[in-house]
Amino acid sequence: MPTPHINAPDGSIASAVIMPGDPRRAERIANLLMPDAEKVSDVRGIGAYTGEYNGKPLSVMASGMGQPSLSIYATELFQFYGVKRIIRVGTCGGMSDKVKIGEVVVAMSAHTDTNLTNLVDGIKYAPTASWNLLAAAVGAATEDQKVHVGPVVSRDAFYGNDPAGVKKLAELGTLGVEMETAALYTLAAVHGAEALTVLTVSDHLFDSSSDMSPEDRESRFQDALKLAVAAAHS
């Protein structure tokens, strides 16, 4: 049923959704994967597209930027449209010295500073990927792809992060920083659904010498997208 933020007719959104943050990237992904894709929702500039990929239904919909925005769309998809799995495709800032620009990070779990994951009094909930989706994504990687699996951190603020805190998280094995995954994994758990995040490293917090341009961020997502689609249809 239509919601305040999605006006797609009943049955027009697939049970598996690929979710980038950028609405333009969502349209580009839909056209790339599904020449028959139909735009089924368009509210506040956030489009949703549904078609078939390799003979199976698939939808692509943007989340906007940040955990509050993603939470709106993910909640409505899970709760009102019967979506069973959402796979986020996005970018992250590298933190670990093991990850390089253009490589892929599959987020096993997500540290966070948001309050959106506070589900149980006195407990710090640990947002975690769905294992079957993670295994399918990693299993789809080819030998020539550099894929890292591990924790990321989902921050509510893009600017003003404490450098000492960033360094400590990197020392603890955090691969990258982004702004959506912890909320997505938490909402999937709340709704008995599945979720995964697959990221392209677009810049590095400790070495900016080869950071991607804004244009590169919009187009260099093919490796991550391949793994995301494998997870969506696993």
N, C-alpha and C positions, 0 to 999 in steps of 0.2 A: 504494500500500500504506500502511496506517496507520504513523505514525511516533510518536516519543515525545510530540509536541506537536499532532498532527493525526490524528483518528481517522476521517476520511472514507473511505468505500469507494472502491475503484478506479473511475476514470471519473466520479466525482461532482463533481469540480472542473473548471471550464472552463479553457481554455487562456489566457484573459484574466481577470485578477483586479484588481478595484478594492480598494485597501488603505488605509483610514484608520487612524489610531492607536487611537482610542477604540472599544472593543467596542460601546458603545451607539450610536455613530455608524454603525458597520458595519451593525447591525440596521436602523437608520433608513434608511440608503441602500438596503439590499436591499429593504425594504418599499416604498420610494418608487419604485424603478426596476422592480421585478419582483413584481407581486402573487402570482405563482405560486412565489416563492422558497421553497426548502426548506432547512432547517438541516441541513447534512451533516456538520458537525464541531462539537464543543464540548468543549474540553479547557482546564482552568484558566481558565475564563471567557472564552476567546477563541473566538467562534463563526465559522463559515464558512457562507455561504449561496449557493446556486446556483439559477438560474432562466434565463429568456429575456428579453432586452431587444431589442425590435424584431426578433424572430424569430431572434436569435442567442444562443447560450449565454454566460452571464456569471456570474462568482462575485465575491462581496464577502467580504473577511476582514480582521479587524483585525491590526495588528502589535504592539500594545502601544507603550510609550514608549521611545525611545532606539534607538541603532544595534545594541547587542547583542541586544535583543529582536527587532527587525525581522529581524536576520540569521538567527535561528533559523527563523522562519516562511518567509522568502523562500528560504532554502536548501532547506528541506524541500519547498516548492512547486515550485521549479525542478528539484530532483534526483529527487524521488520521485513527484511528481504530474504531471510533464510540462508544467507551466505555461510558456508561451512569453513572456508579457509581464505585468508588474505595473505598475500606475499608482497611485502614492500620492496620496491626497487628504488634505490636512491644513491646518494653520495655520502661520504664521510671524510672527516679530517683525520689523517693518520696520526697515531700517537706512538705506537711501537716502532722501534728501529727495524723491525722485521718486515714491515709493510712499505711498499713503494707506490708511487703515483701510477694509476691505471690498473693496479692489481685489485682483486676481488676479496671482500671480507664477508663471510657468512656469520651472522651474529648468533652465537649459541645462547647468549644471555645478555642482559642489559642492566648495568648500574644506572642509577638515576637520582636527580635531586628534586624530582617532581613530587607533589602530594597526590597525584592521580593514582598511585599504586598503593596507597594506604588502605588496605582492605580489612585488616584485623588489628584491633587495638593491641599495642605492645609488640607487634611483629613487623619486621621489615621484610615485606614480600619480595621474592627473587623472581623477576620476570624472565621466563625461559622459552626458547623456541620449541615448537613441536618436533619431536625427534624424527618422525617419519618424513616430514618435509625437509628437514635438515639433511637427512641421509640421502634423499632423492636428489637434492641440489648438489651436494658434494659428489655423489655418484655420477652426475652428468658432466662433471668437469673433464676436459681433455688433458693429455699429458703436457701440452704446451701452455696451459692456463695456470697462472699463479694464484691459488686460492688459499686464503687463510680462514681458519675456523676458531672462534673464541669470543670473549666478551667485548662489548662496546659500552660506551656510556651515553645516555640520552639526557641532554641538558635542556632546561627550559629557557636559558639565556644564551644568545649567540655571542654576545660581547661580555667582557668583564669577568671571565673565568680566572680563578686564582692560578698563576703559573706553578706555584708549589704543588697545588692539588693535581694539576694536569700531569706534572712530572711523577708524582706518587702513583697515580692511576696507571701510567705507562709502566712503571716499575713493577706493578702488580699484574701485568700481563694484558692490560686493556689495549685492544688493537686500534680503536678509532672512536671519534666522537661524532654524534649526530643528534637529532632532536625529536625522534618519533618512536623508536622501537620499544622502549619499556612500556609505554602506554598500549601499543598494539598487542604485545604479548600478554599483558595483564587483562585486557578486554577479551582476548580470545579465551583465556582461562575462565573469566566470569561467565561467558556465554557458551561454554562447552564446545568451542570451536578450535581451529588450528591457525597458526601464524608463523611466518618466517620473514626475516629481513636479509636481503642480499645487496651489498653495497659496493660501489666503485670508489676507490681512494682518489679523491679529486685534489687534495692538498695535504700538506704535512705540517703539523704544528712545530716541529723542530728543524725542518729544512724546507724552505719555501722556494728553492731554486728551480724546481720543475713543476710548480703548481699548475693545474689546468686553468684555462681561460673560461669565462662564463659560457662561451660558445661550445667549448669542449665538454663542459658539464652537461649540456643539453643533448649531446650526441654520442658521447663515448660511454655507452651503457650496454653494449652488445653482449659482452662476456657475462655480466651480471644477469642480464635479461634471459639468456639461455638457461642459466641455472634456476632462475625464478620460474620459468615456464615448466621446466622439468618437475619442480616441486608442486606447482599448481595442478598438474595432471598426473601426479603419482598415485 
